[in-house]
Amino acid sequence: MWKTFFEGEHFSIEAFGSGIGASSDSFHYTYLPFKGINNLSVRIHAQPTSQFSMIGLMLRSDTSNNSRFAALTLYPGKTAQIEEPEWHTRLETRERIASKTILAAKGNILSAPAVTFGRLTGYYWLKLERKDRQLVAYASDNGSSWMEIGRTSQLFDDQSLIGITVSSGMPNATSVIIDNIKINGK
């Protein structure tokens, strides 16, 4: 069961699923129409309840399981110590329905205060922005200085959806809190 609660200033999201990838997806998606939106940014709170969680922003053509998308996620990269992943950002895309997911860009490995001993321990901000005919992905450790992670020229129309994606990366659920949600229009 997926659960999303909006509590006035933040979302509390409980989700299952293995994430995005391959030619189909398994995650929770809280979204709104892309029409009129220029950018979306959020702050991710520390300590999701699963160390295998994938949390991020996604622009998606529709809600079907294998639709086109571009997603910027906080990703727990595998290491020799399973409980101490190398957290980093990833920009992934699926350019055609049911096609394979492509890693378009990978950000630097996160460090303190965002990550300590393989755990998300500090806040982290993500942003997707429509610029000219491209979608640009940014990350920040303070919400004011943004680092570009990557770009995609994959086109999305105003019927597309933009929002927050969360998956636990394991059979159990994860719980995530997201706030400082900023939506800017054209």
Sequence and secondary structure as in RCSB ss.txt:
>XXXX:A:sequence
MWKTFFEGEHFSIEAFGSGIGASSDSFHYTYLPFKGINNLSVRIHAQPTSQFSMIGLMLRSDTSNNSRFAALTLY
PGKTAQIEEPEWHTRLETRERIASKTILAAKGNILSAPAVTFGRLTGYYWLKLERKDRQLVAYASDNGSSWMEIG
RTSQLFDDQSLIGITVSSGMPNATSVIIDNIKINGK
>XXXX:A:secstr
  EEEE SSEEEEEE   BS TTS B EEEEEE TTEEEEEEEE S  S TT EEEEEEES SSTT  EEEEEEE
EE  SSTTS EEEEEEEEE STT   EEEEEEEE  TTTEETTEE S EEEEEEEETTEEEEEEESSSSS EEEE
EE     TTSEEEEEEE SSSS EEEEEEEEEEEE 
